[in-house]
Amino acid sequence: MEKRLTLSILGKVQGVGYRYWTQKEAEKRGLFGYVKNLENGSVVIVAEGKEEDLRNFIDWCYNGVRSAMVEKIDQDWSEATSRFYDFKIN
């Protein structure tokens, strides 16, 4: 079943390549959506795909970018909208 997952990534996640590596990992996992920096220093990810792939992606988000220091990830789950056709950096 397709799901939509919105993640707020808190910690040292800007200026360390977090968006670039997130895009590559999402594409590798077949996820659709986007990643972008927010003014408060966090990163937001909106991703759609299979629930199992999204759950595994959350695990990657904690430790996938070596130069980042993720302190917390807030999650919001909902039904997929199917409005994304790729995974972009915004």
N, C-alpha and C positions, 0 to 999 in steps of 0.2 A: 504494500500500500504506500502510495506517495504521501509525503508529509512536508510541511514547511517548518523550518527551524530558524529562529532569530536568536543570535548570540551577541551578547555584549561582553567584549573581552577587556578586562581591566588589568592594569599593570604597566610594565615598560614594553609597549607594543607598537609605538610609533618611532620611525627613524631606524628600524632594525630589519627592514625587509619583510615584515609580517604580512602585508597585503600581497606582495609578490608570491611568497611561498604558499600562502593560503589559496591563491588562485590556482597555482600549479597542482596542489593537492586536491582541491575540489574537482578540477578537470580530470585528474587521474581516477577519481572515485565516481565520475559521471554525474556530479551534482551541478545544479543550475542556480544562478542567483548573482550575488555581488558581495564585495567587501569594501568598506570605506573607513577612513579616519574620521573621528568626531572631534569637535573643538575642545572637549574636556580631556583629551589625551587617550581616550579609549578607541577601540575598533569595533565596528558592528559588522556582523556577517548575517546575510539572509541567504539561506540555502534550501533548495528543494530536491528531493530524491527519495529513495527507499529508506524507511525508518532505520533499518540496521546499518546502512551506509552512513546515515546522519549521526547515529550514536557512536560509531567508530570514529567519525570525523571530529566529534567533540573531544575524544581522547587525544587525537592528534593535535588539536588546537592548544592543549596545555603544554606540550613539549616538542611540537614539530619544528619550531623555529628556535634554534639554539641561542641566538643572541637576544631573544625576548625573555622577559620574566613575567609570566602570566600569574597574577595573584588570585583572580576570580573570574568565573564565567557565569553570567546569568543566561538562562535559557527560557525561551518562549516557544511552545509547540502549537501548531495549528494545521489545518488542512491545506494541502498544496493548491496553488492558484494556477499553475501551469502557464504563467505569463513570462517565464524566463526561457531563453533558448541557448544560453551559454553562461559562463561565469566571468564576471567583469570586475575590474578594479574601478571604483568610482571615486 
